Amino acid sequence: MKESPPTANIAGLPIFEPPTMTAADPRRDAARPGGTQPSDTPAAPSRPSTRQLLAAMPPAHPIRSDSATGPTSANTTVDWSHVRELRQQAAAQLANRVDENTSEDERRAVGREVIAQLLDEHVRRAVTTGVPAISVDLQATLARAVFDALFGLGRLQPLVDDPSVENIEVYGAEPIVVIDGEGRISRRPAIVESNDELIDMLTFLASRGGASERTFSTASPSLHLHLHGGHRLAASGWTTNQPVVVIRRHRLVDIDLDDLIARGTLTDAAARFLRGAVRSRRSIVVSGSMGAGKTTLTRALANEIDPEEKLGTIETEYELGLHRMRDRHRRIIAWEARPGSGERGPDGRAIGEITLDDLVYDALRMNLDRLIVGEVRGREVLPMFKAMQAGAGSLSTIHAHGARAAIERLVTCAMEAGQHVAPEFAYRQIAQHVDLIVHVELRDATGNNPHDGVRDGGPPAPLRRRRQVTEIVALEPGERGMPAVTDVFVLGPDGQLVPESTPAWLARPIGAAP
């Protein structure tokens, strides 16, 4: 009679081990089949109880990789169609065991249990059908792949975990584009076999959000998500020639103005001025182009707020992440809008939609000291005006190529809300409620366009990028309600910020002794 090949208990794989266990920890050997006792007889696979599995599974994402493509990228050892099949089975079981009120940590704990059961059953079938045994290493790789597909981004997850990566771009089934923190561009193997596979991946990502579930379909062809870890995903399908995904990794989250001084983003004098402006409850708009560092600068400004102030943030998708820094913000409420489904109700609104306007209305009942509205891309500017009217010291960001251009951009966004918003109204709101516009740019080491010197193919071009605040302007009501602009800081001949003028509302000149 042919002897059955030895198998390993799935729950004993590294992905399911407690993170506190070390190689020297006696519990580690005890948790494995047979413990530390030698045996000549292969141990039959057995599944531990639910309680044992949950106790043995780490609470956070257990997968890390220092390589470019990570452990789950070995196409010679992992059948990705099998991974997708296991992910679908795991997702179906998970949906029956959790609901929208289940926390992310609890979802992941239950997910680990489900994956352990599925892989244990997979190994049992392999043994009983006489197919070649699945090695322990392959089981571990498969477990990681399924976990990443269920809770992460599948084959993209090792790149998302790589601290040197800043942007990831996916163009259908083509090789993906990776941009590091220095602006160097490289290409990595494709993560899907077809456009349909990428659509399926994005549809699953959109549907698994629980209370913040999104829709990605022909009726809703755009997708915007915040990922576990605070990163941002934007995707388009059907309206583009192929499905496209862009992931922006926020490498700098827990950061303040002193950190930006050290990185050359701000001068010490400009940082002192901005710190004083935040603490004196001036409302600030941060402007810049895409990827210039607006969100990072806004975080740094927000982190200068007194930790005991009651703070509210309102965003279309969580991106600032201030509610994850409870040592810096001890009394904070974070709201996130919801786009709703593609269907429309009797009032013309998408069913299930929660707008920023709705959230501002709710926030005004929460006795907040400050209300921050995140990125303004369009009609969000009206909730921003409302937040600034309700209380001083608000923060927002907007795409613009200069501080003065940001004023015109705010007006344009306001007019997108409808014909009832006149330009005069928008200018008056800006003049009355925006105190400062801080403009930040992305520059290479010579201060030129950051894409100069980047070449495709071969080794990446040597390039060093940095974010730099290039101007700070103050606003106040002028003639006919138009905003009067004062240049507070401008770039000097050496390319560094220098004081120019003192805002009328500042008690003493910039740089004067306190």
Secondary structure by P-SEA (a helix, b strand, c coil): cccccccccccccccccccccccccaaaaaaccccccccccccccccccaaaaaaaccccccccccccccccccccccaaaaaaaaaaaaaaaaaacccccccaaaaaaaaaaaaaaaaaaaaaaaaaaccccccaaaaaaaaaaaaaaaccccccccccccccccbbbbccccbbbbbcccbbbbbcccccccaaaaaaaaaaaaaacccccccccccccbbbbbcccbbbbbbcccccccbbbbbbbcccccccaaaaaaaccccaaaaaaaaaaaaabbbbbbbbcccccaaaaaaaaaaacccccbbbbbccccccccccccccccbbbbbbbbbccccccccccccccccaaaaaaaaaaccccbbbbccccccaaaaaaaaaaaccccccccccccaaaaaaaaaaaaacccccccaaaaaaaaaccccbbbbbbbbccccccccccccccccccbbbbbbbbcbbbbbcccccccbbbbbccccccccbbbbccccccccccccccc
